[in-house]
Amino acid sequence: MPLTVFAAEADAEESARLRAALEAAGVSAELSNTPEPVRGAPPPAGLGPGVKVLSVFVGSRVGDELLAACPDLELVATRSTGYDHVDLAACGARGVVVANVPTYGENTVAEHTFALILALSRNVHKAWVRTQRGDFSLAGLQGFDLRGRVLGLVGTGHIGLHVAKIGRGFGMEVLAADPRPQPLLAEVIGFRYLELDELVARADIVSLHAPYTPASHHLVDRGLLARFKRGALLVNTARGGLVDTEALLWALDEGILGGAGLDVLEGEELLTEDRRMLASKHDESALRRLVENQLLAGREDVVVTPHIGFDSAEAVQRILDVTAGNVAAYLAGRPQNLVAARA
Ligand SMILES: NC(=O)c1ccc[n+]([C@@H]2O[C@H](COP(=O)([O-])OP(=O)(O)OC[C@H]3O[C@@H](n4cnc5c(N)ncnc54)[C@H](O)[C@@H]3O)[C@@H](O)[C@H]2O)c1
């Protein structure tokens, strides 16, 4: 009997590519899909009893309510590195294992980090809007060189290390903060570790590459922002919850930050849901977040992209191949890339 797989946040094309990757990995599957994220109950058509493998991306929320609607579920295969959108405790309680894709795109996300940095440092976003209107004037578009500037990295895992290498390539001084430093790699790549407080006081650009966990919730809050070098840029391609959005707006208004490049936003999942929001039981804080995000996106000193750091053709193929490999390994009794609850 073929395995029943449900893929959420996968359009027809991605679903077809996942089917091909599963076949290549030797898995014969009956695959249903929805381009929408899956959250609570009721689940979409095709997701329920009988489904053994659920594959999601970061807009979905896999919690107890959804799990209860899928009593035969055995594996959640998230097509992402981060897995804060999956309630690991709830999965564990129901014997559902969770696998991720640990390393599909360190270069991909690092390259996008520099897309945001360069957009801000050379005012590409402002220039583009003007030239679209036929305005080719230079006034107000002067940028600054990256060469000689200080890049501060919060997190030096797969992505952070790649950003460090690119930063060095631009001739930047690179500093980093990480509770688990890698001194040998720091020496080879050419960067120094500092405490976070010291890093933000020295960096011209602070870029976040740490995972979002209860411990890192609002790591960048008003207290930390007050210590930033005046006029610094903040870049976040990690997770929205690392930054207190209200404090970010405050720091931009006060001129503490000269700008921000954001691929991820706190509560970003609500941005595609404004119609549903009106009819639903979302609380006041969710509505507040929605307004704050709209305020951020409307600012000239902020560049927002809709969580596309991972989204290159090569990276998506790697994601699908590893996800299919995760499913095949699980079926063969040798599960791989399993994730465990973190503090
Ligand atoms: N924008 C996107 O499309 C996209 C794509 C992939 C990953 N991401 C995000 O990027 C994050 C980083 O990915 P990665 O592959 O480099 O992860 P990783 O696990 O390889 O590295 C994370 C690093 O952060 C460090 N860290 C943990 N807590 C920290 C803290 N409080 N302060 C400083 N450092 C801390 C860890 O010690 C580790 O070295 C992921 O967790 C994910 O949320 C975003």
The ligand as a Tripos MOL2 file, in Angstrom:
@<TRIPOS>MOLECULE
LIG
   44    48     1     0     0
SMALL
NO_CHARGES

@<TRIPOS>ATOM
      1 N1         15.1630   33.3970    6.0060 N.am      1 LIG1
      2 C1         15.1580   32.1180    5.6790 C.2       1 LIG1
      3 O1         14.5970   31.7170    4.6560 O.2       1 LIG1
      4 C2         15.8800   31.1250    6.5510 C.ar      1 LIG1
      5 C3         16.3420   29.9220    5.9920 C.ar      1 LIG1
      6 C4         17.0450   29.0390    6.8060 C.ar      1 LIG1
      7 C5         17.2420   29.3190    8.1370 C.ar      1 LIG1
      8 N2         16.7590   30.4770    8.6720 N.ar      1 LIG1
      9 C6         16.9630   30.7950   10.0870 C.3       1 LIG1
     10 O2         18.3410   31.0210   10.2950 O.3       1 LIG1
     11 C7         18.6710   30.4700   11.5940 C.3       1 LIG1
     12 C8         20.1370   30.0980   11.6070 C.3       1 LIG1
     13 O3         20.3160   28.9870   10.7520 O.3       1 LIG1
     14 P1         21.6330   28.0700   10.8090 P.3       1 LIG1
     15 O4         21.4570   27.0020    9.7960 O.co2     1 LIG1
     16 O5         22.8510   28.9190   10.7580 O.co2     1 LIG1
     17 O6         21.4720   27.4470   12.2770 O.3       1 LIG1
     18 P2         22.5990   26.7120   13.1390 P.3       1 LIG1
     19 O7         21.8660   25.9070   14.1420 O.co2     1 LIG1
     20 O8         23.6180   26.0880   12.2570 O.co2     1 LIG1
     21 O9         23.3370   27.9280   13.9070 O.3       1 LIG1
     22 C9         22.7260   28.7090   14.8990 C.3       1 LIG1
     23 C10        23.8400   29.3210   15.7570 C.3       1 LIG1
     24 O10        23.2410   30.2540   16.6390 O.3       1 LIG1
     25 C11        23.8740   30.1010   17.9150 C.3       1 LIG1
     26 N3         23.0200   30.6720   18.9380 N.ar      1 LIG1
     27 C12        22.0200   30.0700   19.6450 C.ar      1 LIG1
     28 N4         21.4880   30.9640   20.5070 N.ar      1 LIG1
     29 C13        22.1620   32.1320   20.3340 C.ar      1 LIG1
     30 C14        22.0680   33.4000   20.9650 C.ar      1 LIG1
     31 N5         21.1800   33.6610   21.9090 N.pl3     1 LIG1
     32 N6         22.9310   34.3730   20.5670 N.ar      1 LIG1
     33 C15        23.8630   34.1360   19.5940 C.ar      1 LIG1
     34 N7         23.9890   32.9360   18.9750 N.ar      1 LIG1
     35 C16        23.1350   31.9550   19.3450 C.ar      1 LIG1
     36 C17        24.1160   28.6170   18.0370 C.3       1 LIG1
     37 O11        25.1050   28.3290   19.0320 O.3       1 LIG1
     38 C18        24.5720   28.2720   16.6240 C.3       1 LIG1
     39 O12        25.9750   28.4280   16.4880 O.3       1 LIG1
     40 C19        17.7410   29.2400   11.7030 C.3       1 LIG1
     41 O13        17.4840   28.9060   13.0180 O.3       1 LIG1
     42 C20        16.4860   29.6590   10.9820 C.3       1 LIG1
     43 O14        15.5490   30.1380   11.9340 O.3       1 LIG1
     44 C21        16.0850   31.3740    7.9080 C.ar      1 LIG1
@<TRIPOS>BOND
     1     1     2 1
     2     2     3 2
     3     2     4 1
     4     4     5 ar
     5     4    44 ar
     6     5     6 ar
     7     6     7 ar
     8     7     8 ar
     9     8     9 1
    10     8    44 ar
    11     9    10 1
    12     9    42 1
    13    10    11 1
    14    11    12 1
    15    11    40 1
    16    12    13 1
    17    13    14 1
    18    14    15 2
    19    14    16 1
    20    14    17 1
    21    17    18 1
    22    18    19 2
    23    18    20 1
    24    18    21 1
    25    21    22 1
    26    22    23 1
    27    23    24 1
    28    23    38 1
    29    24    25 1
    30    25    26 1
    31    25    36 1
    32    26    27 ar
    33    26    35 ar
    34    27    28 ar
    35    28    29 ar
    36    29    30 ar
    37    29    35 ar
    38    30    31 1
    39    30    32 ar
    40    32    33 ar
    41    33    34 ar
    42    34    35 ar
    43    36    37 1
    44    36    38 1
    45    38    39 1
    46    40    41 1
    47    40    42 1
    48    42    43 1
@<TRIPOS>SUBSTRUCTURE
     1 LIG1         1 GROUP 0 **** ****
